[in-house]
C-alpha cells in the first residue's frame, strides 16, 4: 500500500467517525423534539433499541424497555392515545469512543448522556412548570451499519444508572 | 471520610440533598408520625425477597417507619432482620442497599457486621462479637453479650418474601394477618423458587391512602373482589382462573393469562398478572409523598426464552417505561359505588389501627405473654383463664375459634374433632378433590394448617369423640375417658348424610360428607367405569360433574320432578339439567328408587319405580343431611324434636343452656323455619356466637350466599329461593359475556334471591342489592344495560 492510499483510508475513517458523531447528535436533537420520524430515518430497518440498568439492590442486570423498529413505530403511534407527561427532555450527549471495524462496514460507539426534564404539567403546574430537573444519567452504547459511507443505527442500548424513576416520559431516551 | 457521626443542629444543606435527607430535614406532621408509629411499626411489612440475599452472609437494607432495618442471611441459611443501628452510639451501621459480609471491608472483618465508627462487630444473628478495647475501656462494667443488635420479628412466606414486624409482640401472626388473602395465589407463587429480576422505585406526590384509593378505582365490572379481615382486598379479573388452571396456564407457566391482585393493608400489592408476579411496596416519606418499590419476579428455573417473554410482558405492564393507562371517559356510577365499598373497608381498618374507629375497636392488642398467677394453666398453649370447648372441627367450629381469638379472647380454646388428620375444607370434596389420585388427604385441603392452631394457641384434638355433656357440672367426657371442664361449650357437630336402608353395609355404596368419604369415592372411582347417583341436589350434581371428567358413565336419579327442587329456581335447574346432559350425564327425574341391588355384598344396580334397572359399578347417595344433635339431645339441650332434629338457639346462637352455644348445620334459630347448610351459614353463626361469648358487637348479618362449580360453570347464588311459592317468579338477565346469565327471583316487586351463572360482577351487584334491601325494577332487570344498583326500588 502506497502512502497516498494510506492517507485516503485514514481520511475515510476519520470521515466516517465524523459522520457517526454527527448521526448521534442528530439523533439527540430529533429525540429532544419527539420527532420520531427523523430519528427513524437515522436507523436501519434492523434497528433494535433497549433501556437497561444494573441494580445493585438485587444485584442483577435488568432490561427496562426493548423493541425493534416495527415495535417502536407501533409504540409511537400509540402515544397520542395515552396519558403522558409532556415535560420536554433535553439530552446532553458527549461521544467518547468510536470504533470502526476493519472492513469499514460497521462501527461501535460509546457516548455519555445526561437528560434533563423541563417541567411542564406536573402535580401543580402553577408551581412546577418551567423548572428543570436532572432526569436520567447513563451511556449510549450504539452500533452502526455503514453503507456507501452513510452510518445508520442498528442497535442502541441506553444503559442508565437510575433505578429511581419517578413520573416522566415513557419513550426511548 | 464523607460520613459524620453527629450533626448537632441537624441542619442539611438545601442544595443537592437526597430524598432521605429531605425527609430527615422536613418537620414531619405529627399525624404522620403517629400513623407511622401506630400502623407501620405494628404491621407486617414485606421488605425484600429472599432471592435478594441468596447466599450466607448476604444482606439487604430497608426501612420501616423511618427506622433502618438490615436483613441478613446467617451461615445456616436462615434470614434474620435486625435494626441497622449500632447500640453503642446509635449510628447507622450498613449503608449499602445490598451486599455480602463474607469478605472483609475497609472497616470490617469478614463475616461480621461492623460499625465504621468504633468497630463494634456483630454476627448474622445480631450478637455482638467484638467491642473495641472492651477490657481496657469498660473493665467489668460492660460485656459485649449485653450489646447485640435489636432483632426484629421476621418471617419468610408468601412466595419467598421477607416480612418484618417492628413490634416484638405483633397483634397477629403473619399467617393469620395475610394467609387468607394469599390463599388464592399461594399455590402459584410457592410452587417453585422465584427470584427478583426487575427492580425500580419511584416517589409519587401523594399520600399512601390516596394511592390506595387510586388503585381501587380501577375495579371494573369484570373484577371479582373479595374483602378480607385486616383491610386486605383480593381482586380477580374475569373468571378465567379456573379455566387457566385446568389448561395448565396458571403462574408460574410463561403462558399464564389470569390476573389476581392481593392488596395487603396498608399498601402492599402482589399482582399475579399473566406470566409475571409484580409486587409493589410503599414507604411513606411524609404526608404527601410515598416511595413505591416495584419488583418483578420470575421462576429461578426459567429458560432464556421464558425469561424474555416474562420480561417483555412485565415491562409493558409495570416497568418504568410502560405506557400510562389509556385515557378513558369518567368511570360510570356503578364502578364508583363498588370502589367506594372497598375503600370504606380499607378506611375502616385504618381507623381501627389509629384507635379512631367509632366502635372503639383497636387492632393493636397484646397477646398474653405470661401465665396468669390464678386459675388453671393449659400446658399446650401456656394460657390460663376461661376455657371454651368446641365440639366438632367443622367450618363452623374452626370459624368460631378464629373469630373468638380475633375478638380478643385470651383464655383457653380446645377443639375436639372425631376425624383423622385435621379439619378439612368441605366444598372441594365433591369437586376437584375427587379428581386427585392419591390415597391420602392433601394438606392443601386443610381448613387451617397445623401451624395456625399453634400460633393462635388453640388445642386441636383429632380422633377425639366427645361422648357426653354434663351441663350441670359443665364438663364433657371424651372417648379417651378424659373429663374436661368448660366455661362455655360450642357445639359444631354438623350434619350426617342420609342413607338409604338398602345401602347400609353394601360395598361400593357411598355417601359424601367427610374427607374419608371423599377418599373412598376417589379410590373406588379409579377402578370403576359407571356410577349411579341417587339425588339431584348440589352434592349429587357436583360429584356427577367431577366423575364425568374422569370419563365415567354417570346416571343421576332424582325423585322430584326436577333437579335442585328444594334449593334452586326452575330456570336454573333447567339450565343445569341441560349442562349435565350436554356433558353426557343421564339425568332421570320424577322417578323413585324401588330397590338397590347387590351381588356378593357389592353394589350392582338400582331398580326404579318405573321398573327400569340401572346397572353401575358404584353408587353414591346424595339425598340430604340431618343435624348431628344426638349428643346435645342426650344432654337435655332443646332440639327440634325430642328424638333429634336441629339444636334450637336464640339469635345469639345460645341454646337452652346459657353456657352452651350451637353453630353451623346443627343449629336452627327458633325464629326461623329453615336451616341453611352452607359455608356462609357456618361462618356467620360462628361469628355471632363468638361475639356473644366475648361481649363484642355482633357482626352484620349478610344475605345467605352459596356457590358451586360444575364443569366450566361457576354458579353463585345469594338469598334463598322460595320453593313451592306461587307468588315467586324469576326474570332472566343476560350477562355481558358469552354463557353468562342470572335469574332474579321476585315476590311481587320484592327481590328475594339471585342465582348467577358465570358472571361474578352481576353476583356482586345482586349481593349489594340484597344486603342493602334494594329491589331493582323487575320490568327492567332483563335489560343487561340497566344497572340494578341504586335504581330506585326499595324492598318492602
Interface residues (C-beta under 8 A of the other chain):
Chain A: X51 X53 X55 X56 X57 X58 X59 X60 X62 X63 X64 X65 X66 X75 X78 X79 X81 X82 X83 X84 X123 X163 X164 X165 X166 X167 X170 X171
Chain B: X19 X51 X52 X60 X96 X97 X98 X196 X197 X198 X199 X200 X201 X202 X203 X204 X205 X295 X311 X312 X315 X319 X320 X321 X322 X323 X324 X325 X326 X327
